[in-house]
Amino acid sequence: MQTRLCSKVGCAREAVATLTYDYADQMAAVGPLGPAGNPHAHDLCQIHYERLSVPRGWMIVRHETLQS
């Protein structure tokens, strides 16, 4: 299996989570790595997963198994 990298510009760390957005509900969901090739999903390394922030008024839903 090929290692997937973080989607953040300039980051070469291994991805541990996948981020998706629901613009209509103003929500960001992040959880275990999803299927590769989804153009609407963004892979994140552990550091970017932990630092994730969203616009004011939005909600973040985090999958419990990734919590440190």
C-alpha positions, 0 to 999 in steps of 0.5 A: 500500500502506498503511503499517503501524504498530508494535503497541506502545502509544503508538508511531506508528513504521512497522513493519518486522517481525512478531512471533509467539509459540509458547506451547507451545514457549516461543518468539517468532519475529520476521521480515519483515512478515507478512500484515496482519490476523493476530490472532496476530501483532504488528508492530514498529518497528525500535526495538522489534524491537531491544529485544525480550525474552522471559520467562526460559526462552523463545527468540527466533528472528530472521530474518537479513535484519533483523539490523543 
